Amino acid sequence: MPNVIKLPDMGTNVAECKVQAWRVKEGDTVKRGQILADIETDKAVAELESTAEGVVLQIVVKAGDTAQTGDILAYVGKPGETLAPERMQTSAPAGGPSPQTAGAVAASPPTPAASGRVSPIVRNLATKLGVDLNRVKGTGPGGIITREDVQRAAQEPAAPGAAAPSAAEELPRVQAAVARAVQRSWREIPHLSIATSIDMTAAQALRTENTDGATKLSYDAIFLKAMARAAEAVPLVTSRLDGERVVRSSGIHIAVAVGIGNELYLPVVRDVDKKSLASVNSEVAELAASARRHTLKADQMAGACMALSNLGMYPVDFFDAIIFPEHSAILTVGAIQERPVILDGQVKACPLVTVKIAADHRLINGRTAAEFLSKVKEAIESGSLS
């Protein structure tokens, strides 16, 4: 009996995935544990391992198509083994016909898509092509609508008098994931915001001292180290709330927001407190490069306790940000500006930046957030971050 290769659980908050590319083709011999395909989740690209050994009998979900956890992606069996006719199709949706009842279903007359006789993969394809499934006659076993049925319907001319479909396009997968996370965060997390100004004189001197040829010390690295220093003094910010339980983090792992076009990534720098400033700087650069190449792995996007978002490269004084659902806080950084300040009774120009912390008020109260922010300010203004 052929073995099914299903889409495994790809982690928290991952609703569906896209098969980015298959590394094998039908007829290839594969071993258990061999990489079969690259799977693109909302967060990163992961590798799909084979859970069976044998020959690839059928690839169900083609490259570029989406699937949900538990969907059948392919069949692997013995050389020469064939699939039963009812298996030569995309996997049935939850609540659909089982292999044991497929024969009985085949004898029934075709039913419309409204009955649920269509797989999630085909439904997604119909949405993408603007096809009304209620107007498609299924040609698969028992009237199941296949990919070919949807593609054929998309090529047919519209009926006379039918309204033209509205122009629309799907969000990129990464941005769709951001949209879901933002909506969930705004609905579930009460945000507490506190702001302060930081004198960046020492930070600018630190950048000058630590510039090595073409590699320049980034402000992101400076703020990450300052946040780690502050988290050591205020460890509650490294925790997160799960219902009414406080979940402690295994370390000071901080995500840094990386924007690529209109897509947002949150790769994680782990154990920031244990790394040198130069090491953090190199790691941030490597993660940003991976984000631009769209090669971030799932484990590079998970496990952070808070995040840093820096828009200082734009003429932005300060801004608010939304806490990622698995984090306790996010620190935002605006542009550095020369501003007049009074020092020792005299007016002087200083490079100041406004930073804001948004904290989960269910877990962190105003005093704790203010203490954390004051420690960030102290660490940067002292210049002792290396």
Secondary structure, 3 states (H helix, E strand, C coil): CCEEEECCCCCCCCCEEEEEEECCCCCCEECCCCEEEEEECCCCEEEEECCCCEEEEEECCCCCCEEECCCEEEEEECCCCCCCHHHCCCCCCCCCCCCCCHHHHHCCCCCCHHHCCCCHHHHHHHHHHCCCHHHCCCCCHHHCCCHHHHHHHHHCCCCCCCCCCCCCCCCCHHHHHHHHHHHHHHHHCCEEEEEEEEECHHHHHHHHHCCECCECCCHHHHHHHHHHHHHHHCHHHHCEEECCEEECCCCCCEEECEEECCEEECCEECCHHHCCHHHHHHHHHHHHHHHHHCCCCHHHHCCCCEEEEECCCCCCCCCCCCCCCCCCEEEEECCCEEEEEEECCEEEEEEEEEEEEEEECCCCCHHHHHHHHHHHHHHHHHCCCC
